[in-house]
Amino acid sequence: MSLASWISNFVASITDTFGYVLPLTVLYLLYLIIRYPNRLVGTHSDRAYVWTVPGYPLIGNLVDVARRGTKKQFDHFLYLANSCPPGKPNFSWTVPPVGRIVFLNHPAYIEHIQKTNFNNYVKGDFLKNAFGDFIGTTGIFVTDGEEWKRSRKMASRVFSVGQFRRVVTTVVHEELHSVNGVLDAMTGEAGQGTIALPNLFFRYTLSSFAKMAFGADIQCLKPDPACLQEDVPFATAFDSAQEHINNRFTKPGWQLWEKYTPGGKQMVAWTKVMRDFARKIIDDRLMLLDLKEKARGEEMQDRGIAMGQSEAALNEKSQRAGMAPGDGNDKDLLGLFMDMTRDPEELLDVVLNFIIAGRDTTAQSLSWFFIELFAHPEHVQPILDEIALLFPSSATDTSTPNYLAYDDLRQLPYMQACLAESIRLHPPVPKNSKSALQDDVIVPLNSAGTSTTPPPVKVFKGEMVAWSDWVLARLPTVWGEDCAEYKPSRFLLADESGPGGWRFNSNLGPWKFHAFNGGPRLCLGMTLAYFEAMAVLTLILPKWDVKWAAPHEGQVCLGKRPPPAGRSAEEEQRDGWEWPPNYKSSLTHPCEDYSATFVRR
Ligand code: HEM
């Protein structure tokens, strides 16, 4: 029998048995598997420019993403970045429903995305959907185009006014008073005590932020250590919802999943607690404003009546709510935004967007700062010397707390460098992405603006580009061979006229030190974040010697990594760990909570 007649007999026997549909489907599947052997069906392969990380036929890298979850992925990104073949520093993977994601591993590409061709790269629906139920769909974080421009314009005005600066200073000093009270009571007469430090910082930033944003005291930080044990429903709901959203990014089809699982129902409940809380504050404030305006109107009509007791009472109420009497000086964020819009839903989104932007980021930076300081105690004395220049009495009298003024930030370059270096290594926004509106070739320019090293990258319409500041901080091509070392000197310039002979090095620019983003969407709260963090450090460091708590002192971050080799159980119990022995290795959040021992100086 010839080959042709054998094939025709074979096909005939198959179609006789199964009809046409099944064999054609199988053939089509085979074709798809051959066409997409290691990537998601329907995605582009761009072998010329980018290394495609091998995945499974038709589903791409889905298994990898689901298996690693959010916390283990950064090590893997770094591993992949270091595994890229020569000449192709970027890699891509494909995941449903997003499609192809191109991971960029050099600041020059990010500059192209966030500045040179800014309009082509948007946050897109993926992000809006993931965050929408939590912080709304109209806030600065999730919007693009004209909608984002409007939010940005409003927010920039707020950040540039002196009123906001005054409110920030007053609020931060109030919170420092509480932090000081907690630590004083905790160290007590013995002059020593142990505390869950990140918990304190999360409360410090949340409490400050609620006051700055709404003029509301949510009672999560008081000058009493007992407050650290109290549950704050708004904060609990906020934390839980935020963690839940993080997981959405590694769960394709999460919308469907959430419809039928308890996790989805919980998310609805958390969102309700949070939004109801914020909505009530906004409604009350809008009502007050209406009343005030009405009272003023009546006063205009009938001078002498409205200026009586009722106006005084309104002023008192409004002051308590964070608004200033009379001419409206010293307004909080909400007060300033209310000058621009009175739409309660829009105001709600504005405020929640700001809380998400400003609270965790600063608290995490502080938590990591101390972890680095425990590992590098040689930086403590230069910081103390610098504080002593600003607060001369602090070297001898540690009973009076230091309250840093907003305008004195520049007087602490060494401290700022230590903080910036820890933010570089542990960026609070460790990864980010954008969607391409049109096909594009990213042609990175060198400093002369001419040639193209690293090589160009092609991006197709609808694809995502992503980067990780955590990974970039650990690439020798970006920060040199000592990239993984904690070296605040990267952020210091010798300057005879500067405090302690230093000046903070801001010449690195937003693309190399990219933790605060760059281009038109540069973080609006950078100075505020430095102020909040440096103010609390100026209070704590001269007054207490802070150490990683030993297990017998109540370390809560135990068992997460092995103790150093060669130490007996008794020694470990007595001395604690030289923690973290391998803290440099990886994880973005090694320990959400850890304990620190404070010893009165
Ligand atoms: C160490 C602290 C902080 C870090 C590392 C940080 C970092 C960032 C980053 C990476 C972005 C870009 C996010 C994105 O586009 O997805 C961003 C945006 C933003 N940040 Fe910060 N941030 C910090 C603190 C703050 C604070 C205290 C505020 C005050 C409210 C703030 C306000 C904002 C706002 C409003 C945006 C949106 C800008 C826009 O899209 O136009 N940030 N920040």
Residues whose N, C-alpha, C, O or C-beta is under 5 A from the ligand:
A	BS01	HEM	I140 R152 F354 A357 G358 T361 T362 S365 P428 V429 H514 A515 F516 N517 P520 R521 L522 C523 L524 G525 M526 L528 A529
